């Protein structure tokens, strides 16, 4: 079962924020926040939502 299939994060097309999802760690040169679900599988602990500054 894919619990992530119906999730979305939306921003207006005019937004100056450029978001990038990484499922293999933070992205060098970007600000990132770890998105991990407590008790989730180990392979999901290095998911990050990143943005350009």
C-alpha positions, 0 to 999 in steps of 0.5 A, a space after each residue: 500500500 502506498 500511503 504517500 500516493 494522495 499527498 500534495 504540497 501546493 504553492 501558487 505558480 507566482 511563488 518565489 519559493 522553489 521546493 524540491 523533495 529529496 528522498 536521499 538526504 538534504 541537498 547541498 546549498 539549499 535549506 532543508 527540513 527533515 520530513 520523517 514519520 516517527 515509527 516509520 521505516 528506516 529508509 524514510 528517515 532521510 526524506 527532506 523538503 528543500 528550498 533555495 534561499 
